[in-house]
Amino acid sequence: MSNQINPPQRLLMGPGPINADPRVLRAMSAQLVGQYDPAMTAYMNETMGLYRGVFRTENAATLLIDGTSRAGIEAALVSLIEPGDRVLVPIFGRFGHLLREIAERSGAEVHSREVEWGTVFSPAEIEQAIVETKPKVLAIVHGDTSTTLAQPLDELGAICDKHGVLLYTDATASLGGNAFEVDEWGIDVATAGLQKCLAGPSGSAPITLSERAVAVVNARKSIEAGIRSVGDAVSASPIHSNYFDLAMILDYWGPKRLNHHTEATTMLYGARECARLLIEEGIPEAVERHRLHGSAMVEGLAALGLEFFGDQAVRMNNVVGVEIPDGIDGDAARAALLRDYGIEIGTSFGPLHGRVWRIGTMGYNARRDTVLTTLAALEQVLRRGGVDVIAGSGAGAAIDFYGE
């Protein structure tokens, strides 16, 4: 008979997932209640309100998709896109390719633009692509952990509004640790996950939709037969997923309380606590915390002699890419860091595999002690690998940056 699960102690300093905040784990240990219990519907309403604060929006349609961050992406795209719709996907890393694939599987006529990994798009480049392709939806990643860069979004909402385009963005890796202003930037739909800056486990996907996006989704509303009442909508072009049908999910979270699915109660408890903690801290303060500790990590890595990947002017606050030094087996070094110190950092994908490590400082792990511990351990791994590193240089540089 198998033993009870007893995971090894790890400090997760890669691009995500990260160690969940203990307060989130405690919230997730609470007992279940029925999905229409007044306590449960109250928690759902509270969660909606909290995530309006996290997303910096007044959108009524702000809720959770039950599933990982990819579930949120799929719900957004399959619900916005009708077969044959044109979708523009600017790609600057792995997760832009993911948006393109999901849009294609949703039946879209997808037009993509690509830039070299390590760079991002200018607003002018994106507007030119919109003029050329005339899409219904612009689907773009905000922070792509594969390259550790964040695409500036602050001008894109106005561009999309000018051309009558819906703006969707995947904020999985950035929300809570980087400036992200749904209303101010004119974003129509944004989705995220808990396992990065929100300090929770993977398994719940916050989403917010503007009134314009809700109108597009509801135009395709088609209530499933087994729960349909007289007069309920039956669309000639229904959303091509039942589980990710945002028109029905909005009715599930709204006053109608449509019996669409059984809410993932434990994940809702966790997601609610993630948002509660961020709102309690303050979103600007959380962003500054990620900037502070992310910058301290960068200073320490530079002192260890490591070179950074990509345009550092648009680096995310919460993750940085470094070139693996010559003569170092990147995977072997990561394995040693995990084996000897219990610390995990990230490898890379595609053209960067074997070339770059990705080191995260996010969520519950965006702290001084985690930064210094990681730098001290990485120094020892580099020294044992033959890299000429001055003793104490990485952690020392970070301490100097902190000013103490």
C-alpha positions in Angstrom: 0.0 0.0 0.0 1.3 3.5 -0.9 2.3 5.9 1.8 0.8 9.3 2.3 2.2 12.0 0.0 5.2 13.6 1.5 6.9 15.9 -1.0 10.5 16.8 -0.6 11.3 20.3 0.7 12.0 22.6 -2.3 12.6 26.3 -2.9 11.1 26.9 -6.3 13.0 29.7 -7.9 12.3 29.0 -11.5 9.7 30.6 -13.9 6.8 28.9 -12.1 5.2 27.2 -10.3 6.5 28.6 -7.1 6.0 27.7 -3.4 2.4 28.6 -2.5 1.9 31.0 0.4 1.1 29.0 3.5 -2.0 31.1 4.1 -3.3 30.0 0.7 -2.6 26.3 1.6 -4.5 26.8 4.9 -7.4 28.3 3.1 -7.5 25.3 0.8 -7.8 22.9 3.7 -11.3 24.3 4.6 -14.3 21.9 4.4 -16.5 21.8 1.3 -20.0 23.2 1.1 -22.7 22.7 -1.5 -22.3 24.7 -4.7 -25.5 26.7 -4.1 -25.0 27.1 -0.3 -25.4 30.8 0.5 -21.9 30.6 2.0 -20.5 29.3 -1.3 -22.3 31.8 -3.6 -21.1 34.6 -1.2 -17.5 33.3 -1.6 -18.0 33.4 -5.4 -19.2 37.0 -5.2 -16.3 38.0 -2.9 -13.9 36.4 -5.3 -15.2 38.3 -8.2 -14.8 41.6 -6.3 -11.3 40.7 -5.2 -10.2 40.0 -8.7 -11.6 43.2 -10.0 -9.0 44.8 -7.7 -6.2 42.5 -8.9 -7.0 43.1 -12.6 -7.5 46.9 -11.9 -10.9 46.8 -13.5 -14.6 47.6 -12.9 -15.7 44.7 -15.2 -18.7 42.9 -13.8 -17.6 39.8 -15.7 -14.6 39.0 -13.5 -14.5 35.4 -12.3 -12.6 32.1 -12.3 -12.3 29.3 -14.9 -11.9 25.9 -13.2 -8.6 24.7 -14.6 -5.0 25.8 -15.1 -4.0 29.0 -16.7 -4.3 27.4 -20.1 -8.0 26.7 -19.4 -8.5 30.4 -19.1 -6.8 31.0 -22.4 -8.8 28.4 -24.1 -12.1 29.6 -22.6 -11.4 33.2 -23.8 -10.4 32.2 -27.3 -12.9 29.5 -28.0 -15.7 31.8 -26.7 -14.6 34.9 -28.7 -13.7 33.2 -32.0 -16.2 31.9 -34.5 -14.9 29.6 -37.2 -13.4 31.8 -40.0 -12.8 34.8 -37.8 -9.5 36.5 -38.3 -7.1 36.6 -35.3 -3.8 38.3 -35.2 -1.1 36.7 -32.9 2.2 38.6 -32.4 4.7 36.0 -31.2 7.9 36.8 -29.2 8.2 33.5 -27.3 6.8 30.1 -26.7 3.4 31.2 -25.4 2.6 33.2 -28.4 2.9 30.0 -30.4 0.4 28.5 -27.8 -2.1 31.3 -28.5 -1.8 30.7 -32.2 -2.4 27.0 -31.9 -5.5 27.5 -29.6 -6.9 30.1 -32.0 -6.3 27.7 -35.0 -8.0 24.8 -33.1 -11.0 27.2 -32.5 -11.4 27.6 -36.2 -9.8 31.0 -36.7 -8.0 32.3 -39.7 -4.8 33.1 -37.8 -2.3 35.6 -38.9 0.9 35.8 -37.0 3.9 38.0 -36.8 7.2 37.0 -35.2 10.2 38.7 -33.8 13.4 37.2 -32.5 13.3 35.7 -29.1 14.7 38.3 -26.7 12.9 41.2 -28.3 9.3 42.5 -28.3 7.0 44.4 -30.7 6.6 48.2 -31.0 3.1 49.5 -31.0 3.7 50.7 -34.5 4.5 47.2 -35.7 1.4 45.8 -34.1 -0.8 48.5 -35.6 0.7 47.9 -39.0 -0.1 44.2 -38.7 -3.7 45.1 -37.7 -4.0 47.3 -40.8 -2.7 44.5 -43.0 -4.8 41.6 -41.5 -8.0 43.3 -40.3 -8.5 40.9 -37.4 -11.5 40.5 -35.1 -9.2 39.7 -32.2 -5.6 40.6 -31.3 -4.3 37.9 -29.0 -1.0 38.6 -27.3 1.0 37.5 -24.3 1.9 40.1 -21.7 4.9 38.4 -19.9 6.4 35.4 -21.7 8.4 33.4 -19.2 10.2 31.6 -22.1 12.1 34.8 -22.9 11.5 36.5 -19.5 10.3 39.7 -21.3 7.1 41.6 -21.1 5.3 43.1 -24.1 4.3 46.7 -23.5 0.5 46.9 -23.7 -0.3 50.4 -22.6 -0.8 51.7 -26.2 -2.5 48.6 -27.7 -6.0 49.2 -26.3 -6.3 52.5 -28.0 -4.9 51.0 -31.3 -7.4 48.2 -31.1 -10.3 50.5 -30.3 -9.4 52.7 -33.3 -9.5 49.7 -35.6 -12.5 47.9 -34.0 -10.5 45.0 -32.7 -11.0 43.0 -29.5 -7.8 42.9 -27.4 -7.1 39.7 -25.5 -4.0 39.2 -23.4 -2.5 36.3 -21.5 -1.2 37.7 -18.2 -0.5 34.4 -16.5 3.2 35.1 -15.8 2.8 38.9 -15.1 -0.3 39.6 -13.1 0.4 40.7 -9.5 4.1 41.3 -10.0 4.1 43.8 -12.9 2.0 46.8 -13.8 -1.2 45.5 -15.4 -4.1 47.9 -15.9 -7.1 46.3 -17.6 -9.3 49.4 -17.7 -6.6 52.1 -18.1 -5.0 50.1 -21.0 -8.3 49.2 -22.7 -7.9 45.5 -22.5 -11.1 43.6 -23.4 -10.2 40.1 -22.0 -7.4 39.0 -19.8 -6.6 35.7 -18.2 -4.1 34.5 -15.6 -3.1 31.7 -13.3 -2.3 31.4 -9.6 1.1 29.7 -9.7 3.3 32.7 -10.4 3.0 36.2 -8.8 -0.3 35.3 -7.2 1.4 32.9 -4.8 -0.9 29.9 -5.2 -1.1 26.5 -6.8 -1.9 25.9 -10.5 -5.5 24.9 -11.1 -7.6 28.1 -11.2 -7.6 30.7 -14.0 -8.9 34.2 -13.2 -10.5 36.0 -16.1 -12.0 39.4 -16.8 -14.1 40.6 -19.7 -15.2 44.0 -20.8 -18.8 44.8 -21.7 -17.9 44.7 -25.4 -16.4 41.2 -25.0 -19.3 40.0 -23.0 -21.6 41.1 -25.8 -19.6 39.1 -28.3 -19.7 36.0 -26.1 -23.4 36.3 -25.3 -24.3 36.6 -29.0 -23.3 32.9 -29.2 -25.1 31.8 -26.1 -26.7 28.4 -26.4 -27.9 26.7 -23.2 -27.4 23.0 -23.1 -30.5 20.9 -23.6 -30.6 19.2 -20.2 -30.9 22.5 -18.3 -32.6 24.6 -20.9 -35.8 26.5 -20.0 -38.5 27.8 -22.2 -37.1 30.9 -23.9 -33.5 30.1 -23.3 -31.0 31.0 -26.0 -30.1 28.4 -28.7 -27.4 29.9 -31.0 -27.0 29.0 -34.6 -23.2 29.3 -34.0 -22.6 28.0 -30.5 -19.3 28.2 -28.7 -17.3 25.1 -29.7 -16.8 23.9 -26.1 -19.3 23.1 -23.4 -16.9 23.2 -20.4 -15.2 26.5 -21.6 -18.4 28.1 -22.8 -18.1 31.6 -21.3 -21.7 32.5 -22.1 -22.9 29.7 -19.8 -20.1 30.2 -17.2 -21.1 33.9 -16.9 -24.6 32.8 -16.1 -23.2 30.3 -13.6 -21.4 33.0 -11.7 -24.1 35.6 -12.2 -27.6 36.0 -10.6 -29.1 33.2 -12.8 -26.8 30.6 -11.1 -27.0 28.3 -14.1 -26.2 24.8 -13.2 -23.3 24.5 -15.6 -20.7 22.6 -13.6 -19.7 21.9 -10.0 -17.4 24.6 -8.9 -13.9 23.5 -7.8 -14.5 24.6 -4.3 -11.0 24.0 -2.9 -9.4 25.9 -5.8 -11.9 28.7 -5.3 -10.8 29.0 -1.6 -7.2 29.2 -2.7 -7.9 31.7 -5.5 -9.9 33.9 -3.2 -7.0 33.9 -0.6 -4.5 34.7 -3.3 -6.5 37.8 -4.3 -7.3 38.7 -0.7 -3.6 38.7 0.2 -2.7 40.9 -2.8 -5.4 43.4 -2.2 -4.4 43.5 1.5 -0.8 44.2 0.5 -1.9 46.6 -2.3 -1.3 46.0 -6.0 1.3 48.8 -6.4 3.1 47.6 -3.3 3.1 44.0 -4.7 4.5 45.2 -8.0 7.2 47.1 -6.1 8.0 44.1 -4.0 8.6 42.0 -7.2 10.7 44.8 -8.7 12.8 45.1 -5.6 13.6 41.5 -5.1 13.8 40.8 -8.8 16.4 43.6 -9.2 18.4 42.3 -6.2 18.5 38.9 -7.9 19.7 40.6 -11.1 22.5 42.5 -9.2 23.6 39.3 -7.6 23.7 37.3 -10.9 25.6 40.1 -12.6 28.2 39.9 -9.7 28.5 36.2 -10.3 29.6 37.1 -13.9 26.5 35.8 -15.6 25.3 37.5 -18.8 21.6 38.3 -19.3 19.4 37.2 -22.1 17.2 39.5 -24.0 16.3 43.2 -23.9 16.6 44.1 -20.2 14.6 47.3 -20.8 11.4 45.1 -21.0 12.4 42.3 -18.6 9.6 41.2 -16.3 10.1 42.0 -12.6 9.7 38.4 -11.6 11.9 36.3 -13.8 15.3 36.8 -15.5 17.1 34.8 -18.1 20.9 34.2 -17.9 23.3 32.7 -20.4 24.8 29.4 -19.1 28.5 30.0 -18.7 30.9 28.2 -21.1 32.0 24.9 -19.8 29.0 24.4 -17.6 26.5 21.6 -18.3 23.3 23.5 -17.6 21.1 20.5 -16.8 23.8 19.0 -14.6 24.2 22.2 -12.7 20.4 22.5 -12.2 20.4 19.0 -10.9 23.2 19.7 -8.5 21.3 22.8 -7.2 18.2 20.7 -6.6 20.1 17.7 -5.1 22.4 19.6 -2.8 20.4 22.7 -1.9 16.8 21.8 -2.7 16.5 24.8 -5.0 14.9 24.6 -8.4 15.7 27.0 -11.3 14.4 26.7 -14.8 15.7 25.4 -18.1 14.5 26.8 -21.4 12.5 26.0 -24.5 13.0 25.9 -28.2 15.9 27.9 -29.5 17.1 28.7 -26.0 17.2 25.1 -24.7 20.6 24.4 -23.2 21.6 28.0 -23.5 19.7 29.9 -20.9 18.6 29.4 -17.2 15.5 31.2 -16.1 15.5 32.3 -12.5 12.3 33.5 -10.9 11.6 35.8 -7.9 7.8 35.8 -7.6 4.8 35.4 -5.4 5.6 34.1 -2.0 9.2 33.6 -3.0 9.7 37.3 -3.8 11.6 37.8 -0.6 15.1 38.8 0.6 16.0 35.4 2.1 15.1 33.4 -1.0 17.1 35.7 -3.2 20.2 35.5 -1.0 19.9 31.7 -0.5 19.6 31.1 -4.2 22.6 33.3 -5.0 24.8 31.7 -2.4 23.9 28.2 -3.6 24.3 29.0 -7.2 27.8 30.5 -6.5 28.8 27.1 -5.0 27.5 25.2 -8.0 29.3 27.5 -10.4 32.6 27.2 -8.4 32.4 23.4 -8.5 31.8 23.6 -12.2 35.0 25.5 -12.7 33.7 29.0 -13.1 36.0 31.6 -11.5 33.7 33.3 -9.0 34.7 35.6 -6.2 33.5 34.1 -2.9 30.4 35.8 -1.6 30.1 38.1 -4.6 26.5 37.3 -5.6 24.8 37.5 -2.3 27.1 40.4 -1.3 26.0 42.4 -4.3 22.3 41.7 -3.5 22.8 42.8 0.1 24.5 46.0 -1.2 21.5 46.6 -3.5 19.2 46.2 -0.5 21.3 48.9 1.2 21.9 47.0 4.4 
